[in-house]
């Protein structure tokens, strides 16, 4: 999408398409700009962009915690329109919709707006480089609900810890532990065969998630991996 990015990938379906541009910040550390378009009805397109952080330092740590490789997964992602609006002190607008017959120039204009928003986000934290990544990621985690980042998950906790925010990582860890504990307690007891399978699967997933969190807490408490 811009010269500074290292490569582009994409795909297209009958009613949607997506493409990405990757900016290499350091070895095994990338920032991806992902554009998604979805046809709405017969006359318009929804056009959105998300920023995604891939950091080998974080994914290596998370892989150590869970016991298998998760290096292909994003550490954190956020909505570019929401994040840039918050940083600009502006109300978050609805994602743009383009007429199904929109010209190439109209589409390019919207993509240019997204690019400028990405540039403003990086500029706010001091520029697009490895030195400012931790500041950007930490802010996105703290503002996760506003910038439409995912709810708390293991990768977010690991990122906070690796980026030097141990106190934040422990708060997030406690939040996710409580979330899983409440979910498991609230699961209804099965009444038939299908319900039994669903119940057992949820209990197994929850138990594994809580075990991962307990393992992560022990690592953080020992601080022998950081």
ABEGO torsion letter per residue (X at the ends): XBAABABBBBBBBAABBBBBBBBBABBGBBBBBBBBBBBBEAABBBBBBBBBBBBAAAAAAAAAAAGBBAAABBABBBBAAAAAAAAAGBBBBBBBBBBAABBAAAAAAAAAAAAAAAAAAAAAAGEBBAAAAAAAAAAAAAAAAAAGBBBBBAAAAAAAAAAGBAAAAAAAAAAAAAAAAAAAAABBBBABAAAAAAAAAAAAAAAAAAAAAAAAAAAAAAGAAX
